[in-house]
Amino acid sequence: MSLVDIAQWHADQGFYVVPLHGKRALTRWGKETRDYSRHVPVIQNYFSDEYTYTDRVTGEEITTVANGIGLILEPSNTVVLDLDSTDAIAWASKMSKSERWPFLQAPQISSPRQGGGLHLYFKQNPNRERLKQAHGQLHPQVDLKADGSLVVAAGSMHKSGRVYKVKKNIENLNVDNLPVAPDFLYDWQEQKNAEKEPWDEDFSNHQGFEGTIFYHHVKVFSGNSRKLQIECPNVANHTNRDPSGTVLYPANKLGGLGKIHCEHASCGGMTGREFKRIIGEEACNATEKEILKHKA
């Protein structure tokens, strides 16, 4: 099957699709633009047209065609557990012992990433508060993708040159046939929301994060000793300026950028250096004394 045929098949199963190059969306798929579709003529154009975009690192203009399919989860009422390692897959196997049915029925898409990976598809439970996206909170190598997320579909080309493939339960890869997401995900979200406390804005109490200059120039929502939930420096380009879905893994010494991961398509492939450029080189390169003076 051609890529356009695979994309149309997913659309026939109730998913809205966008064209991808790697993991980069080639159309703007936010709520206000709605540049995704389930209609045959539009999908044919998606996967036959050429697209030009500017490389965020080099500034070079790149002209390409789509080599992947992105599925928009919110309109399809879909939830995906994105397992990024064999350890993450083992975690999911352990969790499935208490709720076997959803895991037995969930479509499984294998990722060709190094070290293995797996996408498990579910649908939202209409009787529970809707699941929201979460990154590395259930397990360090597990992302919960839900409203506001995009997931790479089977048939897409990975940067390695290999293809995402259906591993199991393709007959259930339909928005109406998907098993309801496991209860433990909803229980976890409810507990997390109940325990949520306002983040202390006094950076001197942030247990060692004083060493990350990056952190001093972004809004911090919550965090622990390993990572911070932050407002993305590139939030102006997010759909509806949605500030959620961005994680900073702090560096260990003054001047380090740390590692930033943003779920939004507008930030796909961006590096720490690019985020630093948005904040401003001068601000990021300030000394600790200057930062303290600025905070005061």
NORJO-V725251 format. One line per field, one symbol per residue. ss: DSSP state (~ for helix, > for strand, _ for the rest). psi: psi as a letter, one per 20 degrees, with the letter a starting at -180 (. if undefined). burial: 1 if it has 16 or more other C-alpha atoms within 10 Angstrom, else 0. Layout:
ss=???
psi=???
burial=???
//
This chain:
ss=__~~~~~~~~~~___>>>>>>__>>___________>__~~~~~~~___>>>>>______>>>>>__>>>>>~~~~_>>>>>>__~~~~~~~~~~~___~~~~~~__>>>_______>>>>>>________>_>>>>>>__>>>>_>__>>>____>_____>_>>>>_~~~_______>__~~~~~~~~~~~~~_______~~~___~~~_~~~~~__>>>>____>>>____~~~_~~~____>>>>_________>>>>__~~~____~~~~~~~~_~~~~___~~~~~~~~_
psi=qrhhggghghhhjjqpqqqqocjppiqokrhhhllrrjpghghgggjhqqqprpphgijqppprrqjrpppphgiikqppooojrhghhhghgghihimhgghhipqppppjqpirqpppprqqoijrppqrqqojhhqhkppopcpjqqqprqiqpqhiirqpqphqlhijmphhiqqpqqhhghgggggghhipqppoioiijkliihiohghijqppgrraihrporpphkhhjqpkkoirjpppoqriqpiqhapppphqhijpjqrhhghhhghpggghjqrhghggggh.
burial=00110111011011111111111111111100000111000010011000100000000000001111111111011111111110111011000100000110111111111000111111111000001111100000111111111111111111000011110100011110011111000100100000000000001000001111111110011100001111111110011000111111111001111101111111101111011100100011100100100000
//
